[in-house]
Amino acid sequence: MLQLNHVTVTRGEREVLSDCTFQFQEGKAYVIVSEDADDHKAFLKCACREKATRRGEIITWDGSVIYNGVDDMYLPRFLTIREYLEDLVEVSEHLTTAGALIKRLGIEEKELGVTIGKSAEKTRAALRLAPVYATEPYVVILGEPFPDDDLLCTFINEQKEDKVIITATTDLKKAGRIADLTGGEVLSMESGDFKTILIGEI
């Protein structure tokens, strides 16, 4: 679980979450929707422990690894895609070959020699999934841009059983589609709290 206890998150002077208590449960996929991407990014950065909450606490099990896939910040832009994936396999206890990872991510052969900084946005979005396969974190947090829906939802369905998976978008229809394909839950944060939106209402 990832537990929020009376959490207040701010962006500048604006309160994005206000005295919010909520539990993200293991084995479930969540899609957060907000009108402004900077609002949900402020929360996601707190959940990743990159930013402090104004009040309250965000807790999980002792020793849990939280993976920050909010943006491309941690992708090594000057490595080629092949070099990056081979490096991940080298340090991973969970992966045996870069080829298997390349196949899982749907990376084409012609892209492997391209540096990450010069690769297509969708390719970088797919590459942000790679460290999850390599390190098996307990909490996985992903922001836009996403890889294509099939890849993202396959990834979520493969990974969700023993993890907490949180994605965030400004696109309500996309949120509904992801939740529908993963059995997930769509959450609005417009009221300063997390409220469930039923898929049939989207």
Stockholm file with secondary structure:
# STOCKHOLM 1.0

chainA/1-202         MLQLNHVTVTRGEREVLSDCTFQFQEGKAYVIVSEDADDHKAFLKCACREKATRRGEIITWDGSVIYNGVDDMYLPRFLTIREYLEDLVEVSEHLTTAGALIKRLGIEEKELGVTIGKSAEKTRAALRLAPVYATEPYVVILGEPFPDDDLLCTFINEQKEDKVIITATTDLKKAGRIADLTGGEVLSMESGDFKTILIGEI
#=GR chainA/1-202 SS CEEEEEEEEEETTEEEEEEEEEEECTTEEEEEECSSHHHHHHHHHHHTTSSCCSEEEEEESTTCCEEEESSSTTSCTTSBHHHHHHHHHHHCSSCCCHHHHHHHHTCCGGGTTSBGGGSCHHHHHHHTTHHHHHHCCSEEEECSSCCCHHHHHHHHHHHGGGSEEEEEESCHHHHHHHHHHHTCEEEECTTSSCEEECGGGC
#=GC SS_cons         CEEEEEEEEEETTEEEEEEEEEEECTTEEEEEECSSHHHHHHHHHHHTTSSCCSEEEEEESTTCCEEEESSSTTSCTTSBHHHHHHHHHHHCSSCCCHHHHHHHHTCCGGGTTSBGGGSCHHHHHHHTTHHHHHHCCSEEEECSSCCCHHHHHHHHHHHGGGSEEEEEESCHHHHHHHHHHHTCEEEECTTSSCEEECGGGC
//
